C-alpha cells in the first residue's frame, strides 16, 4: 500500500497567525491531523520498502535538495512537505527493519518505542532540571537504577542518559582522568588550572580492536591519541589479559602513568567480549579506573539465556550502554553507568539561574548535575514505554535471536569453502570474505569483496558492512533483526557467491594480467546498479 496523504491540513497551517502552528489547546486539531499523516507516511514507506536501499549516491539527490527554497514567503504546508519527502527521503532511506539489512549495529525498533517518541516530542520536557521535567526525571532515574542492577553494580551506582556510546565513552574517560587528578592534586584541580605537565604521560589501555571513540575522547580531553595504548587480542578477538598486564608494566618502566583500562563487552567488528573479570583484577592491582564499553553487549543484560555473563560487569567503575543498539530503541537512547554515583560530581557545575547549590542541598534532583549536556531530550521515555509494553524478557529474546541467527549462519558458511571466516560469533557479528581461488592476489581479493558489497547495495538486494583486518578488506554481517530468518541468510550467502563468481570471472576476462598469481589489479571492478 502506497502512502496516502489527505488534504485536511491546508497549505499554510499557521495562516495569518504563526501561533496557530504551535502545539497547545488551540492547535490540538492540527497536531492530531499532522501526527496521523506522519504515522501514515512512515507506515506507507515501510510497507513499500521492498528493497533495503535504492543505491542512490550523494550526486543523485543533492540537486533536488539544494533546489528547495527554505526562505519562500509561502511555505509548502505540511501535506506538501510530506509528499516532497517521498522523493527526498523515504524513497532513498536505508531501511534497518528489512531482513537483508545486515550491515552495522542498527536495529529495527519496537513500535511502542517509536510511538513514545511522539509523546516525548509533543510534551518536549528537558531533562536538565526538575522544574523543566518533574516526573520525567524520576522515570530516567528509575531506568538508570534498573539498568545498574542488571549490570550487577552496587547500591551506590548512578548514571545519566547520553546521546550515544561516543558521548558515554568520552564522559567515562573524563571521570577516570578527574578521579586520578583528584587523588593526586586534589578535587577540582584540572577544572581550575587545566592539565598538569605530567598529563602528557597519562595512559589508557584498550584492546587493539576497541571503538575509535576512545582515541577521539583522549584527544578531546587534552591527552592526545598517544595516551591510548593498544593491547593485543587473542585468537577469539578478546583483549589478552597477560598482554594487558605486560603493557601496563612496560608503560610504568618508560615513566608513563597508567590511568584507566577499557574493556569491550561486544566489539564493533567481531562482537567479541573481553575478559572483564581479569581486566578488573588488573585494574584493582594497579589502582586504575575500569571502564567497560558495553554499547553492543548490553543486550545480554535482558537475555533470558545469557544474562549470567553480565555478572562480570560488577568489576566496572563505569559502563557504556546503548539501548538504541541492543534494546531495539530509536536513536538516540544511551546511558553511562557508574559504580559510585559520587564520581559524577566531577561534571557538576552550578549556575544560579539553573541549578543553584541550594537546590542541590535541599535534595532537588537536577539531572544536569550529572551530565555533560544541559538541555536534554526525554530519551528515557521510549525505553520506559517499551519495558511497560513488552517487558525486558521480550527485548532479551530479540537480542538472543540475533546471536542464534549468527551461530546458524556461521554453520552454513563453514560448509562453503569459498568463505573465509575470521570469527566464531559470540554475539551477532560475523567477519568473512569471499575467496573464489586460493591463487587470487591479495589486492585483487580486496577489490573483489569491495565490489560484491557495492553491487549488493547498488541493487538494493542487501546491505552488508566492510572492515579491514590486518590491512586487508573483509565483509561483515551484524545480525540484529529477529525478522531475518536462516532462509534469508542462506539466500544472501548464495547471492554473495554468485555475485562474487561473476565479478571475478568478468574481471579476469577483462584483465589478462590478473591470470598470474600475485599480479596487482588496477582496473576498476564493474559493478551493476539496480535499474
C-alpha positions in Angstrom: 0.0 0.0 0.0 1.5 3.3 -1.0 1.5 6.3 1.4 -1.8 8.2 1.1 -1.9 11.7 2.3 -5.2 13.6 2.8 -5.6 17.3 2.3 -7.1 18.2 5.7 -4.2 20.3 6.7 -4.1 23.4 4.5 -1.0 24.5 2.7 -0.4 27.3 5.2 -1.2 25.7 8.5 -0.4 28.8 10.5 -2.4 31.1 8.3 -2.0 34.7 9.3 -1.2 33.8 12.9 2.0 31.7 13.3 1.0 30.9 16.9 -1.7 28.6 15.4 1.1 26.3 14.3 2.3 25.7 17.9 1.2 22.7 20.0 -1.3 23.9 22.5 -5.0 23.9 23.2 -5.8 26.0 20.1 -3.6 23.8 17.9 -4.6 20.3 19.0 -6.7 19.6 16.0 -3.8 20.4 13.7 -1.4 18.4 15.8 -3.7 15.3 15.6 -4.1 15.6 11.9 -0.4 16.1 11.3 0.5 13.2 13.6 -1.9 10.9 11.8 -0.4 12.0 8.4 3.1 11.4 9.7 2.3 8.0 11.0 0.6 7.1 7.7 3.6 8.4 5.8 6.0 6.2 7.8 3.8 3.2 7.6 3.5 3.6 3.9 7.2 4.0 3.4 7.9 0.9 5.5 5.3 -1.1 3.6 6.7 0.0 0.3 10.3 -0.8 1.3 10.8 -4.0 -0.7 14.5 -3.3 -1.0 16.9 -2.3 1.7 18.2 0.7 -0.3 17.8 2.1 -3.8 21.5 2.5 -4.3 21.3 6.3 -4.6 24.5 8.3 -4.4 25.0 11.9 -3.0 25.2 13.3 -6.5 21.9 11.8 -7.5 19.8 13.7 -4.9 21.9 16.7 -3.9 20.5 18.8 -6.7 16.9 18.2 -5.7 17.6 19.1 -2.0 19.7 22.1 -3.0 16.8 23.4 -5.2 14.5 23.6 -2.2 13.9 27.3 -1.2 13.7 27.4 2.6 13.1 31.1 2.5 10.0 31.1 0.4 7.3 33.5 1.6 4.5 31.0 1.2 5.7 27.7 2.7 4.5 24.5 1.1 2.4 23.3 4.0 2.6 20.0 5.9 0.8 17.8 3.4 3.0 19.1 0.6 6.1 18.8 2.8 5.3 15.1 3.4 4.7 14.5 -0.3 8.0 16.2 -1.0 9.8 13.8 1.4 8.8 10.9 -0.7 11.4 11.8 -3.3 13.9 13.4 -0.9 14.0 10.9 1.9 11.5 8.0 2.0 12.4 6.6 -1.4 16.2 6.7 -0.7 16.3 5.8 3.0 18.2 2.7 4.3 15.7 0.5 6.0 17.0 -1.1 9.1 13.9 -3.2 9.5 14.5 -5.0 6.2 15.6 -8.7 6.6 18.6 -8.1 4.4 19.9 -5.1 6.3 22.8 -7.0 8.0 25.5 -4.2 8.0 26.1 -2.0 11.0 24.9 -2.0 14.6 21.5 -0.7 13.7 18.4 -2.4 14.9 14.7 -2.4 13.9 12.8 -0.6 16.6 9.9 -1.5 18.8 6.7 0.1 17.7 6.0 1.1 21.3 9.3 3.0 21.4 8.6 4.8 18.1 5.1 5.7 19.4 6.7 7.1 22.6 8.7 9.5 20.5 5.5 11.3 19.7 4.9 11.7 23.4 8.4 12.9 24.1 8.4 15.4 21.2 4.9 16.6 21.9 5.4 17.4 25.6 9.1 18.3 25.0 10.4 18.0 28.5 14.0 19.0 29.1 15.8 16.7 31.5 18.3 19.2 32.9 16.4 20.4 35.9 13.4 19.3 38.0 11.4 22.4 37.1 11.6 21.5 33.4 10.8 17.8 33.7 9.3 16.7 37.0 8.2 13.1 36.7 10.4 12.6 33.6 13.5 13.0 35.9 12.3 10.2 38.2 11.5 7.9 35.3 15.0 8.4 34.0 16.5 7.8 37.4 14.4 4.6 37.8 15.7 3.3 34.5 19.3 4.0 35.4 18.8 2.1 38.7 17.2 -0.8 36.9 20.0 -1.0 34.3 22.7 -0.8 37.0 21.1 -3.7 38.8 21.1 -5.7 35.6 24.8 -4.9 35.4 25.4 -6.1 38.9 26.6 -2.7 40.1 26.4 -1.8 43.8 23.7 0.2 45.5 25.9 3.3 45.2 25.6 3.2 41.4 24.1 6.0 39.3 24.3 7.3 35.8 22.8 9.5 33.1 21.2 9.1 29.7 23.5 10.3 26.9 23.4 10.9 23.1 25.2 7.6 22.4 28.2 5.5 23.0 30.7 8.1 21.9 29.5 10.6 24.5 29.3 7.9 27.2 32.9 6.8 26.4 34.0 10.4 26.5 32.4 11.0 29.8 33.8 7.8 31.3 37.4 8.8 30.4 36.7 12.2 31.7 35.7 10.7 35.1 38.8 8.5 35.0 41.0 11.5 34.4 39.4 13.5 37.1 39.4 10.7 39.6 43.1 10.3 39.2 43.7 14.1 39.3 41.6 14.5 42.4 43.6 11.7 44.1 47.0 13.2 43.2 46.3 17.0 43.1 43.0 17.5 45.0 39.4 17.7 43.8 38.8 20.2 41.0 42.4 20.8 40.2 42.1 20.3 36.4 38.8 22.3 36.3 40.5 25.3 37.9 44.1 25.1 36.4 44.0 22.9 33.4 46.1 19.8 32.8 49.4 19.4 34.7 52.6 18.9 32.7 52.7 15.3 33.6 49.4 14.7 31.7 51.5 14.0 28.6 52.4 10.8 30.3 48.9 9.6 31.3 47.9 6.4 29.6 44.7 4.5 28.9 44.8 0.8 27.9 42.3 -0.5 25.4 42.2 -3.5 23.1 43.6 -3.2 19.6 40.1 -3.5 18.2 38.3 -1.1 20.6 36.0 1.6 19.4 37.5 4.6 17.7 35.7 7.0 20.0 38.2 6.2 22.8 41.0 7.7 20.8 38.8 10.6 19.9 37.9 11.1 23.6 41.6 11.1 24.6 42.2 13.9 22.1 39.2 15.9 23.3 40.4 15.5 26.9 43.8 17.0 26.1 45.6 13.7 26.5 46.2 13.1 22.8 46.0 9.9 20.7 49.3 8.8 22.2 47.6 8.3 25.5 45.7 5.3 24.1 47.8 2.1 24.4 46.5 -0.7 22.2 46.7 -4.2 23.8 46.8 -7.3 21.5 43.8 -9.6 21.3 43.8 -13.4 21.4 42.6 -15.8 18.8 39.0 -15.1 19.9 39.5 -11.3 19.3 39.4 -10.6 23.1 41.9 -8.4 24.8 44.7 -10.6 26.1 44.9 -10.2 29.9 48.6 -11.2 30.0 49.3 -8.7 27.3 47.4 -6.1 29.2 49.4 -6.7 32.4 52.6 -6.5 30.4 51.6 -3.3 28.6 51.0 -1.6 32.0 54.3 -2.8 33.3 56.1 -1.6 30.2 54.4 1.8 30.4 55.5 2.2 34.0 59.0 1.2 33.1 59.0 4.0 30.5 57.9 6.5 33.1 54.4 6.7 31.9 51.4 6.9 34.2 48.5 4.4 33.8 45.1 6.0 34.4 42.5 3.5 33.1 41.6 0.3 31.4 38.8 0.0 28.8 37.4 -3.5 28.3 34.9 -4.0 25.4 31.8 -6.0 26.0 31.0 -6.7 22.4 33.4 -5.3 19.9 32.0 -3.5 16.8 33.5 -5.8 14.2 33.6 -9.2 15.9 31.1 -9.0 18.8 33.9 -10.3 21.0 33.5 -10.0 24.7 36.7 -9.1 26.7 37.5 -10.9 29.9 36.1 -8.2 32.2 36.9 -10.1 35.4 40.6 -10.3 34.5 40.6 -6.6 33.5 39.0 -5.7 36.8 41.6 -7.7 38.8 44.4 -6.0 36.9 42.8 -2.6 37.4 42.5 -3.1 41.1 46.1 -4.3 41.4 47.3 -1.1 39.8 44.7 1.3 41.2 43.2 2.1 37.7 39.7 3.0 36.6 38.0 0.2 34.7 35.5 1.3 32.0 33.5 -1.3 30.1 32.2 -0.3 26.7 29.1 -2.4 26.6 27.4 -0.4 23.8 26.7 -3.7 21.9 26.8 -6.4 24.5 24.5 -4.6 26.9 21.6 -6.6 25.4 22.9 -9.6 27.4 21.5 -7.8 30.5 18.0 -8.8 29.4 18.8 -12.1 27.7 16.7 -15.0 29.2 19.5 -17.4 28.3 22.8 -15.4 28.6 22.3 -12.8 31.3 24.7 -14.6 33.6 27.6 -13.3 31.5 26.8 -9.8 32.9 28.0 -10.8 36.4 31.5 -9.8 35.2 30.3 -6.2 34.9 30.4 -5.9 38.7 34.1 -5.1 38.3 33.5 -2.0 36.4 33.8 1.6 37.6 31.7 2.8 34.6 29.7 1.1 31.8 28.5 2.4 28.4 25.1 1.1 27.4 23.5 1.7 24.0 19.8 1.0 24.2 19.5 2.1 20.6 21.6 -0.8 19.6 20.6 -3.8 21.7 17.3 -2.8 23.3 15.7 -2.0 20.0 15.1 1.7 20.7 15.1 4.6 18.2 18.2 6.8 18.1 19.2 8.3 20.5 18.8 6.2 23.6 22.0 5.5 25.6 23.5 5.8 29.1 26.6 5.9 31.1 26.5 4.0 34.4 29.0 4.5 37.3 29.5 2.2 40.2 29.9 5.1 42.6 27.4 7.9 41.9 29.6 10.4 43.8 32.1 10.4 40.9 29.6 12.2 38.8 30.4 15.3 40.9 33.4 15.7 38.6 31.0 17.1 35.9 28.8 19.2 38.2 28.8 23.0 37.7 26.2 25.2 39.5 24.6 28.1 37.8 22.3 30.4 39.9 19.8 30.7 37.0 19.5 26.9 36.5 20.8 24.6 39.2 21.9 26.6 42.2 23.8 25.0 45.0 21.0 25.5 47.4 18.7 23.4 45.2 21.1 20.5 45.3 21.5 21.0 49.1 17.7 20.7 49.5 17.6 17.5 47.5 16.2 18.7 44.2 17.0 16.1 41.6 18.5 18.2 38.8 20.0 15.8 36.3 22.2 18.5 34.8 24.4 17.9 37.8 25.4 14.6 36.3 25.5 15.4 32.6 27.8 16.9 30.0 24.7 18.2 28.3 22.4 20.9 29.6 19.2 20.8 27.5 18.5 17.1 27.0 15.6 15.2 25.4 13.4 12.7 27.4 15.1 9.8 25.6 14.4 7.6 28.6 10.7 7.6 27.9 10.8 5.3 24.9 12.7 2.7 26.9 10.2 3.1 29.8 7.2 2.6 27.4 8.9 -0.4 25.8 9.5 -2.1 29.2 5.9 -1.4 30.3 4.6 -2.6 26.9 6.5 -5.8 26.1 8.8 -6.3 29.1 12.5 -7.0 29.4 12.3 -10.7 28.5 10.8 -9.9 25.1 13.6 -7.5 24.4 16.2 -10.1 25.5 14.6 -12.7 23.2 15.0 -10.3 20.3 18.7 -9.9 21.2 19.1 -13.6 21.6 17.6 -14.1 18.1 20.4 -12.2 16.5 23.0 -14.3 18.3 21.3 -17.6 17.4 21.0 -16.5 13.8 24.7 -15.7 13.7 25.5 -19.1 15.0 23.3 -20.8 12.4 24.7 -18.6 9.6 28.3 -19.5 10.7 27.5 -23.2 10.4 26.1 -22.6 6.9 29.2 -20.7 5.9 31.6 -23.4 7.2 30.1 -25.7 4.5 31.1 -23.3 1.7 34.9 -23.4 1.2 34.9 -20.1 -0.7 34.0 -18.3 2.5 37.0 -17.4 4.7 35.7 -16.8 8.2 37.6 -14.9 10.9 35.5 -15.4 13.9 33.2 -17.9 15.7 30.4 -15.5 16.8 29.9 -14.7 20.4 27.2 -12.1 19.6 25.6 -11.4 16.3 28.7 -10.3 14.2 30.5 -12.4 11.5 33.6 -11.2 9.7 34.5 -13.0 6.5 35.4 -12.6 2.8 34.6 -14.4 -0.4 37.6 -16.1 -1.9 36.9 -17.9 -5.1 40.5 -19.1 -5.5 43.5 -19.5 -3.2 45.6 -18.2 -6.0 43.9 -14.8 -6.1 46.2 -12.0 -5.2 45.6 -10.0 -2.0 44.9 -6.7 -3.7 42.6 -8.4 -6.2 40.8 -10.1 -3.4 40.3 -6.8 -1.6 38.8 -5.3 -4.8 36.5 -8.3 -5.3 35.0 -8.1 -1.9 34.5 -4.3 -2.1 32.8 -4.9 -5.5 30.5 -7.5 -4.0 29.4 -5.2 -1.3 29.0 -2.3 -3.7 26.8 -4.2 -6.1 24.5 -5.6 -3.5 24.0 -2.1 -2.1 23.5 -0.6 -5.5 21.0 -3.2 -6.5 19.1 -2.9 -3.2 19.4 -6.6 -2.7 21.3 -6.3 0.6 23.4 -4.1 2.8 26.4 -5.6 4.3 29.3 -3.9 6.1 33.0 -4.0 5.4 36.1 -3.6 7.6 39.9 -4.1 7.4 41.7 -6.8 9.4 45.5 -6.9 9.1 45.3 -4.3 6.3 43.1 -6.5 4.1 39.4 -6.0 3.2 36.7 -8.2 4.8 32.9 -8.2 4.8 30.8 -8.2 7.9 27.3 -9.3 8.9 25.8 -7.7 12.0 22.6 -9.6 12.8 20.2 -7.6 14.9 16.8 -8.3 13.3 14.6 -11.1 14.7 12.6 -10.9 11.5 15.6 -12.1 9.5 15.5 -15.9 9.1 18.1 -18.5 8.3 16.4 -18.9 5.0 17.0 -15.2 4.3 20.7 -15.7 5.2 21.0 -18.8 3.1 19.6 -16.8 0.1 22.0 -13.9 0.8 25.0 -16.2 1.1 24.0 -17.7 -2.3 23.8 -14.2 -3.7 27.3 -13.3 -2.5 28.7 -16.5 -4.0 27.0 -16.0 -7.4 27.9 -12.2 -7.5 31.4 -12.9 -6.4 32.0 -15.6 -9.0 30.5 -13.5 -11.8 32.5 -10.4 -10.8 35.8 -12.4 -10.5 35.3 -14.1 -13.9 34.3 -10.9 -15.7 37.3 -9.0 -14.1 39.8 -11.7 -15.1 38.4 -11.9 -18.6 39.0 -8.1 -18.9 42.4 -8.1 -17.2 44.7 -10.8 -18.7 47.5 -9.8 -16.4 45.3 -11.0 -13.5 45.8 -14.6 -14.5 49.2 -14.7 -12.9 49.0 -15.2 -9.1 50.2 -12.1 -7.2 49.6 -9.6 -10.0 48.3 -6.2 -8.9 44.9 -5.2 -10.3 44.5 -1.5 -11.1 41.4 -1.6 -13.4 38.1 -0.8 -11.7 35.6 -3.5 -10.9 32.5 -3.4 -13.0 29.6 -3.0 -10.6 26.0 -3.3 -11.8 23.4 -0.9 -10.4 19.7 -1.6 -9.9 17.5 -0.4 -12.8 
